[in-house]
Amino acid sequence: MSVAAGAAQIGAVLAGAPLVLGLMRQVRARSEGRCGAGVLQPWRDLRKLLRKQQITPEGTTWVFACAPVVLAATTVLIAAIVPLVAMGSPLDPVADLFAVVGLLFLGTVALALAGIDTGTAFGGMGASRELTIAALVEPTILLAIFALSVPAHSANLGAIVGFTLGNPGTVVSLTGVLAFVALVIVVIAETGRLPVDNPATHLELTMVHEAMVLEYAGPRLALVEWAGGMRLTVLLALLANLFIPWGIAGEDPTLLGVGIGIVAISVKVAVAAVVLAGAEVFIAKLRLFRVPELLAGSFLLALLAVCSANFFAAQG
């Protein structure tokens, strides 16, 4: 059943990512007094893009063509190794926080190189901004999850989730609260949401992610958009399971346990998406030079979480 649990994780992320995007857009539309296009609209957009002709800009190399595949492949691999539905997936031994952060950064770098490869001003500008944000985000993710790994005595994500299940008090501890706030900020930055980036904008002075993908069209653009939705879904699910792991199946999952795990993670991600989309309605995008200040604050919170975790470990 561990193989079935791993397949269920990947299938849930592949099928649910566009629905998460659609749910967030619908919540924002309703909050702003609009009807909205419906939760299924991202699936319609993907179908339309997949039917369009694939266009390759003149002067680009294999980097431009391979970047969407690398971005999607790394995201699917993350979905396969992190504990979303069950803790006993076949790739659980490699579900290390360093591996997950490395895969996230690999996808980010691939898309940034594609933006530079186009040779356009917008592509280079977006790549420069994206790598600046990534240089602050990735270390914060490492520190925040490392703080959670100190009491669990393991950097394995499944072990951290299992420790939280057995010791629910760690969720409301000082270490847990600091790490949670830091991870919320970096997840927002990593997925290009407000106030760090606006996924609905096409203004050259504010674009980050959109500036790198302006030259993509057709199936490649569909793959980039799909991968972006999967990355958002996986990070929200990982954030939920690190701090609210109840409902996840054990290391030897049954068919019923896998089913309960799918329902539980679906509810958690839906609630997190609704809260995030609702908060975005009341948040304005930060000016670009203020973004490093926000991310530096999240890094400081993660560092304080590590210090408090080590302090309480020494006291214990």
VENBELSUL-V727413 format. One record per helix or strand of 3 or more residues. SS is the DSSP state (@ for helix, = for strand). FROM is the first residue (numbers start at 1). TO is the last residue. If there is no record, write none. Layout:
BEGIN
SS_FROM_TO ; SS_FROM_TO
END
This chain:
BEGIN
@_2_31 ; @_41_51 ; @_62_81 ; @_92_94 ; @_97_117 ; @_121_152 ; @_157_166 ; @_168_172 ; @_174_190 ; @_209_212 ; @_219_243 ; @_255_280 ; @_288_315
END
